[in-house]
Amino acid sequence: MALDRRRIAGNVASLVRIPSVNPLHAGPRAREPGERALAEHLAARFAELGAEEVTLDPVIDDRPNVYARFAGRSDALVVIDVHTDTVTVEHMTDDPFDGRIEDGRVWGRGALDTKATLGVVLTLLEEWQARGVRPRPNLLVIGTVGEEGGGLLGAMRFRQWATERRVRVDQIVSAEPTQLAPIHGHKGGMGMRVSTLGVAAHSAQPHLGKNAIFAMAKILEALEAEHRRLEAGVATTPVGVGSLSVGLIEGGTGANVVPARCTINVGRRLVPGEDPDVEYDRLVELIERACPLPVDIESLAPPQLGSMGSPAFYVPADTPLISTLARAAGTEPAVAPFGTNALRYGGFVPEIAVFGPGCIDDAHQATEWVEIDDLMRTADALSAWLDPA
């Protein structure tokens, strides 16, 4: 399907010009944080382009998902899931929302991650409407909030919404920058906040206190040893082995005070076959065994998840969806080092792929752009999958 380069670039640029910074990343340059303005714009566009049904579905704090259903020529239903939030713009070196088209690229926050795919889908819908054609499967295009921070709440809410309505989805493409390689697996994860509980005292009389930082040092040693054990393991899938990290540490109230509390944030990357609840309990036992003081341990998983974390996403590389996208894009199936909304769709949809234009290495940077050539290739690949006629 031959699309106009200027039109596809213009559709992406128009979306970039609508700020949608995740509130957890918002700062003075974010303008109005959140995804509502973009969701409302998309709802209006989808209605103009012939959607059978358009829904704005509140998720959290006046931040809605948007769902638009387009009639196909079969009974199958497929979903294209594009997250509508972006990361911070505070460190960007140019206007984050200018959406300029220059040097064969569209520039601005979200141009790559992931308004690129939204712009491609809008262009395809425009073309189909003009030609009077429909995709082979019924198509549900969804814009989900909160992928860049907050626990993938938008994807979780869409799953709940579809389940409540007994909507049976056959395939999901979750849009991310993958260099047009269909991603069939990536690690899951869980997190915890761990605090050691000591007793404050004057540092001149440390025997009167119980040093929470000293106690945390014992935990850190145990966690580092656990990370080394995981690294030395044998991978059972291309996703690799699990890992463990400590990303934050804080404690103490003054240089001359024995600290009564020290807190760390622990992250555990999970591989296929690992159960987040089992691994969470394993870490709790390890921490309590290593620490000479009482500890307070809190899961960082969103309560709506109903689990201590997210199992890894993994499907075989030869599933029909993965194979179709790889063939259409001229790429090979791959696994990814980053997490996506696909973590929320395991057991809900038979076939899942993470797919989109551009490279994840270029995301979240001080400048952001997507090649128009990649937008065109994405349109060709999605057209091959959706088979309009």
C-alpha positions as CSV (number, residue, x, y, z in Angstrom):
1,M,0.0,0.0,0.0
2,A,1.6,3.3,-1.2
3,L,1.2,6.0,1.4
4,D,2.2,9.6,1.2
5,R,5.4,10.3,3.2
6,R,4.3,13.8,4.1
7,R,0.9,12.6,5.4
8,I,2.3,9.8,7.6
9,A,5.0,12.2,9.0
10,G,2.4,14.9,9.5
11,N,0.2,12.5,11.5
12,V,3.0,11.6,13.8
13,A,4.0,15.3,14.2
14,S,0.5,16.3,15.1
15,L,0.5,13.8,18.0
16,V,3.9,15.0,19.2
17,R,2.5,18.5,19.5
18,I,0.0,17.2,22.1
19,P,1.9,16.9,25.4
20,S,1.3,13.7,27.3
21,V,4.0,13.4,29.9
22,N,3.4,10.8,32.5
23,P,2.6,12.7,35.7
24,L,5.4,10.7,37.5
25,H,7.8,12.3,35.0
26,A,6.3,15.7,35.0
27,G,8.3,18.9,35.6
28,P,8.0,22.6,34.7
29,R,8.4,22.0,30.9
30,A,5.7,19.3,30.7
31,R,2.8,21.7,30.3
32,E,-0.4,19.9,31.3
33,P,0.8,16.4,32.5
34,G,-1.2,13.3,31.8
35,E,-2.7,11.6,28.8
36,R,-6.2,13.1,28.7
37,A,-5.7,15.7,25.9
38,L,-4.2,13.1,23.6
39,A,-6.9,10.5,24.4
40,E,-9.6,13.0,23.6
41,H,-7.9,13.9,20.4
42,L,-7.6,10.3,19.4
43,A,-11.2,9.6,20.3
44,A,-12.4,12.4,17.9
45,R,-10.0,11.2,15.1
46,F,-11.1,7.6,15.5
47,A,-14.8,8.6,15.3
48,E,-14.1,10.6,12.1
49,L,-12.3,7.6,10.6
50,G,-15.3,5.3,10.9
51,A,-14.9,3.5,14.2
52,E,-18.0,1.5,15.2
53,E,-17.4,2.3,18.8
54,V,-15.1,4.7,20.7
55,T,-14.7,4.6,24.4
56,L,-12.8,6.8,26.8
57,D,-12.2,4.6,29.9
58,P,-11.1,6.3,33.1
59,V,-8.1,4.6,34.7
60,I,-6.6,6.9,37.3
61,D,-6.5,10.6,38.2
62,D,-8.5,11.8,35.2
63,R,-6.3,9.8,32.8
64,P,-8.3,7.7,30.4
65,N,-7.5,4.9,28.1
66,V,-9.1,5.2,24.6
67,Y,-10.5,2.2,22.7
68,A,-11.7,2.3,19.1
69,R,-13.2,-0.7,17.2
70,F,-13.1,-0.9,13.4
71,A,-15.1,-3.6,11.6
72,G,-13.3,-6.3,9.7
73,R,-14.2,-9.0,7.3
74,S,-13.9,-12.0,9.6
75,D,-14.8,-13.0,13.2
76,A,-11.3,-12.5,14.5
77,L,-10.4,-9.6,16.7
78,V,-6.9,-8.1,17.0
79,V,-5.6,-5.3,19.1
80,I,-2.9,-2.6,18.5
81,D,-1.9,-1.3,21.9
82,V,0.0,2.0,21.9
83,H,0.8,3.7,25.2
84,T,-0.1,7.4,25.2
85,D,2.3,8.6,27.9
86,T,5.8,9.8,27.4
87,V,8.8,10.2,29.7
88,T,10.1,13.5,31.1
89,V,11.0,16.4,28.8
90,E,13.0,18.3,31.4
91,H,16.4,17.4,30.0
92,M,15.5,17.9,26.3
93,T,17.7,20.3,24.4
94,D,15.1,21.5,21.9
95,D,11.4,22.2,22.0
96,P,10.0,18.8,23.1
97,F,6.6,19.4,21.5
98,D,7.4,21.2,18.2
99,G,6.9,18.0,16.1
100,R,9.1,19.4,13.4
101,I,9.8,17.4,10.2
102,E,13.4,17.7,9.2
103,D,16.2,15.7,7.7
104,G,13.9,12.8,6.9
105,R,12.7,12.5,10.5
106,V,9.9,13.6,12.8
107,W,11.3,15.2,16.0
108,G,9.9,15.7,19.5
109,R,9.1,13.7,22.7
110,G,7.0,10.7,21.8
111,A,7.9,10.8,18.1
112,L,9.7,7.4,18.7
113,D,8.2,6.1,21.9
114,T,5.4,5.5,20.8
115,K,3.4,8.1,18.9
116,A,5.1,6.8,15.8
117,T,2.9,3.8,15.7
118,L,-0.2,5.8,16.5
119,G,0.6,8.1,13.5
120,V,1.0,5.1,11.2
121,V,-2.3,3.6,12.3
122,L,-4.1,6.9,11.8
123,T,-2.7,7.1,8.3
124,L,-3.7,3.5,7.5
125,L,-7.3,4.3,8.7
126,E,-7.4,7.4,6.6
127,E,-6.3,5.4,3.5
128,W,-8.8,2.6,4.2
129,Q,-11.6,5.0,4.6
130,A,-10.8,6.8,1.4
131,R,-10.6,3.5,-0.5
132,G,-13.6,2.0,1.1
133,V,-11.7,-1.1,2.3
134,R,-11.6,-2.9,5.7
135,P,-9.0,-5.0,7.5
136,R,-9.5,-8.8,7.5
137,P,-9.8,-9.1,11.3
138,N,-11.9,-6.7,13.4
139,L,-9.4,-4.2,14.7
140,L,-9.4,-2.6,18.2
141,V,-6.9,0.3,18.5
142,I,-6.2,1.2,22.1
143,G,-4.2,4.0,23.7
144,T,-3.2,3.1,27.2
145,V,-1.9,5.3,30.0
146,G,0.9,4.7,32.5
147,E,3.4,2.5,30.6
148,E,6.3,4.8,31.4
149,G,5.7,4.7,35.1
150,G,3.1,3.6,37.6
151,G,2.8,-0.2,37.0
152,L,1.3,-0.5,33.5
153,L,-2.1,0.5,34.9
154,G,-3.6,1.3,31.5
155,A,-2.8,-2.2,30.1
156,M,-4.1,-3.7,33.3
157,R,-7.3,-1.7,33.0
158,F,-7.9,-2.7,29.3
159,R,-7.6,-6.3,30.2
160,Q,-10.2,-5.9,33.0
161,W,-12.5,-3.9,30.6
162,A,-12.3,-6.6,27.9
163,T,-12.7,-9.4,30.4
164,E,-15.8,-7.8,31.9
165,R,-17.4,-7.5,28.5
166,R,-16.3,-11.0,27.4
167,V,-14.3,-9.6,24.5
168,R,-12.2,-12.4,23.1
169,V,-8.9,-11.1,21.6
170,D,-7.0,-13.3,19.2
171,Q,-3.8,-11.2,18.8
172,I,-2.2,-8.2,20.4
173,V,0.6,-6.0,19.0
174,S,2.1,-3.9,21.7
175,A,3.8,-0.9,20.1
176,E,7.4,-0.1,21.1
177,P,10.6,0.8,19.3
178,T,12.0,-2.6,18.2
179,Q,13.7,-1.8,14.9
180,L,10.7,-3.6,13.3
181,A,11.8,-6.9,14.8
182,P,8.9,-8.7,16.4
183,I,9.7,-9.2,20.1
184,H,8.6,-12.5,21.5
185,G,10.0,-12.3,25.0
186,H,11.4,-10.1,27.7
187,K,11.9,-10.2,31.4
188,G,9.3,-9.6,34.0
189,G,9.9,-8.0,37.3
190,M,9.1,-7.2,40.9
191,G,10.2,-4.7,43.4
192,M,10.3,-4.2,47.1
193,R,11.2,-1.5,49.6
194,V,13.3,-2.7,52.5
195,S,13.9,-0.8,55.8
196,T,16.1,-1.8,58.6
197,L,14.7,-0.7,62.0
198,G,17.3,0.4,64.5
199,V,17.5,2.7,67.6
200,A,18.9,6.2,67.5
201,A,21.6,7.4,69.8
202,H,24.4,9.9,70.0
203,S,27.3,8.8,67.9
204,A,29.6,9.3,70.9
205,Q,27.8,6.5,72.6
206,P,26.9,4.0,69.8
207,H,26.4,1.2,72.3
208,L,23.2,2.9,73.3
209,G,21.8,2.6,69.8
210,K,21.3,0.0,67.1
211,N,22.8,1.1,63.7
212,A,20.3,0.6,60.9
213,I,22.9,1.3,58.2
214,F,25.3,-1.3,59.6
215,A,22.4,-3.8,59.5
216,M,21.5,-2.8,55.9
217,A,25.1,-3.5,54.9
218,K,24.6,-7.1,55.8
219,I,21.5,-7.2,53.6
220,L,23.4,-5.6,50.7
221,E,26.1,-8.3,50.9
222,A,23.4,-11.0,50.8
223,L,21.6,-9.3,47.8
224,E,24.9,-9.0,45.9
225,A,25.6,-12.6,46.5
226,E,22.1,-13.5,45.2
227,H,22.7,-11.4,42.1
228,R,26.0,-13.3,41.4
229,R,24.1,-16.6,41.9
230,L,21.5,-15.6,39.3
231,E,24.1,-14.4,36.8
232,A,25.9,-17.7,37.0
233,G,22.7,-19.6,36.2
234,V,21.9,-21.3,32.9
235,A,19.4,-19.6,30.6
236,T,16.5,-21.8,29.5
237,T,15.2,-19.3,26.9
238,P,16.7,-16.5,24.8
239,V,15.5,-14.1,27.4
240,G,18.5,-15.0,29.5
241,V,18.9,-15.2,33.3
242,G,17.4,-13.3,36.2
243,S,19.1,-10.4,37.9
244,L,18.9,-8.3,41.0
245,S,19.7,-4.7,41.7
246,V,19.5,-2.1,44.4
247,G,18.5,1.3,42.9
248,L,18.0,3.6,45.9
249,I,19.3,3.9,49.4
250,E,18.7,6.4,52.1
251,G,19.1,6.6,55.8
252,G,20.2,8.6,58.8
253,T,19.4,12.0,60.2
254,G,22.8,13.5,61.0
255,A,26.5,12.7,61.0
256,N,26.6,12.5,64.8
257,V,23.4,10.3,65.2
258,V,23.3,6.6,65.2
259,P,20.7,6.0,62.4
260,A,17.4,4.4,63.4
261,R,16.3,3.6,59.9
262,C,17.8,2.8,56.5
263,T,15.8,2.0,53.4
264,I,16.6,0.6,50.0
265,N,14.6,-0.2,46.8
266,V,15.3,-3.7,45.4
267,G,14.5,-4.7,41.8
268,R,14.4,-8.3,40.6
269,R,14.2,-9.1,36.9
270,L,12.3,-12.4,36.3
271,V,12.8,-14.8,33.4
272,P,10.3,-17.3,31.9
273,G,9.4,-20.0,34.4
274,E,9.9,-17.8,37.5
275,D,6.9,-17.1,39.7
276,P,7.0,-13.5,41.2
277,D,5.3,-14.6,44.4
278,V,7.7,-17.4,45.0
279,E,10.7,-15.2,44.2
280,Y,9.4,-12.5,46.4
281,D,9.1,-14.9,49.4
282,R,12.6,-16.2,48.6
283,L,14.0,-12.7,48.9
284,V,12.1,-11.9,52.1
285,E,13.6,-15.0,53.7
286,L,17.1,-14.1,52.5
287,I,16.8,-10.6,53.8
288,E,15.4,-11.6,57.2
289,R,18.1,-14.2,57.6
290,A,20.9,-11.7,56.8
291,C,19.7,-8.8,59.0
292,P,20.5,-8.6,62.7
293,L,17.8,-6.1,63.2
294,P,14.0,-6.1,62.5
295,V,13.1,-5.3,58.9
296,D,10.0,-3.8,57.3
297,I,9.4,-5.1,53.7
298,E,6.9,-3.6,51.3
299,S,6.0,-4.8,47.8
300,L,6.2,-2.1,45.1
301,A,3.7,-3.9,42.9
302,P,0.4,-2.0,42.3
303,P,-2.4,-3.4,44.4
304,Q,-4.5,-4.0,41.3
305,L,-2.0,-6.5,40.1
306,G,-3.0,-9.1,42.7
307,S,0.6,-10.4,42.7
308,M,4.0,-9.4,44.0
309,G,5.2,-8.8,40.4
310,S,4.9,-9.5,36.7
311,P,6.0,-12.9,35.2
312,A,8.1,-12.6,32.2
313,F,6.6,-12.3,28.7
314,Y,7.5,-15.1,26.4
315,V,5.9,-16.8,23.4
316,P,7.6,-19.1,20.8
317,A,9.3,-17.3,18.0
318,D,7.4,-19.3,15.4
319,T,3.9,-18.3,16.4
320,P,1.8,-17.1,13.5
321,L,1.8,-13.4,14.6
322,I,5.5,-13.2,15.2
323,S,6.2,-15.0,11.9
324,T,3.8,-12.8,9.9
325,L,5.4,-9.6,11.2
326,A,8.9,-10.8,10.7
327,R,8.2,-11.8,7.2
328,A,6.4,-8.6,6.4
329,A,9.1,-6.4,7.9
330,G,12.1,-8.4,6.6
331,T,13.4,-8.9,10.1
332,E,14.0,-11.7,12.5
333,P,12.2,-12.4,15.8
334,A,14.1,-11.2,18.9
335,V,13.9,-10.8,22.6
336,A,14.2,-7.4,24.4
337,P,16.0,-6.1,27.5
338,F,13.2,-3.7,28.4
339,G,9.7,-4.2,29.8
340,T,6.4,-3.4,28.0
341,N,2.6,-3.7,28.3
342,A,2.9,-7.3,27.1
343,L,3.6,-8.2,30.8
344,R,-0.1,-7.5,31.5
345,Y,-1.5,-9.7,28.7
346,G,-0.1,-13.2,29.6
347,G,-2.9,-15.7,29.8
348,F,-5.3,-13.2,28.3
349,V,-4.4,-13.4,24.6
350,P,-3.1,-16.4,22.7
351,E,-0.6,-14.4,20.6
352,I,1.4,-11.3,21.5
353,A,4.1,-9.4,19.8
354,V,6.0,-6.2,20.7
355,F,6.7,-4.4,17.5
356,G,7.4,-0.9,16.1
357,P,9.7,1.5,14.3
358,G,13.0,2.9,15.6
359,C,15.5,1.7,18.2
360,I,15.0,1.6,21.9
361,D,18.6,3.0,22.3
362,D,17.3,6.3,21.0
363,A,14.4,6.6,23.4
364,H,14.3,8.8,26.5
365,Q,17.1,10.9,25.3
366,A,17.7,14.7,25.2
367,T,16.4,14.6,21.6
368,E,13.9,12.2,20.2
369,W,13.2,11.4,16.6
370,V,11.9,8.7,14.2
371,E,12.9,8.1,10.6
372,I,10.1,8.6,8.1
373,D,11.5,5.6,6.2
374,D,10.8,3.5,9.3
375,L,7.2,4.8,9.5
376,M,6.7,3.7,5.9
377,R,8.1,0.2,6.6
378,T,5.8,0.0,9.7
379,A,2.8,0.8,7.6
380,D,3.7,-1.9,5.1
381,A,4.2,-4.5,7.8
382,L,0.9,-3.7,9.6
383,S,-0.9,-3.7,6.3
384,A,0.5,-7.2,5.5
385,W,-0.8,-8.4,8.9
386,L,-4.2,-6.7,8.7
387,D,-4.8,-7.5,5.0
388,P,-7.2,-4.6,4.0
389,A,-9.5,-5.3,1.1
